[in-house]
């Protein structure tokens, strides 16, 4: 099996979201991009957290959520 497929399967089988900001951004963006979840809200509901909590946490680490692109992006690249 391809290493990327193994990583994808591990992330999809997570029972909680990662705490590390870089891994969290990568995981959330991948799950939204690969259409595992339609919205950030549905993803958060599945993992038992609030969208505002993730947005605030990642904003403090230099990321902002773009609704149009359906992903977190570095602050300044969100337009």
C-alpha positions, 0 to 999 in steps of 0.5 A, a space after each residue: 500500500 502507498 504511504 499516502 494511502 496509509 496516512 489517509 486511512 489513519 487520519 480517517 480512522 481518528 477518534 479525535 482531532 490532533 492538537 498540533 496546529 500544523 497536523 490539525 490544519 493538514 488533517 482538517 483540510 484533507 478531510 474537507 478536500 477529499 469530501 469526507 465531510 461537506 462542511 467544517 461544521 459537520 466535521 466538528 460535529 463528528 469529532 465533538 468540537 465546535 467550529 469556533 473553537 478550531 477557528 480560534 485555536 488555528 487563528 492564534 497559530 496563523 491560520 484563518 478559515 476560508 468558506 469559499 475555498 473550504 480550507 484553512 489557509 495562512 493569514 494573508 493567503 485567505 483572499 
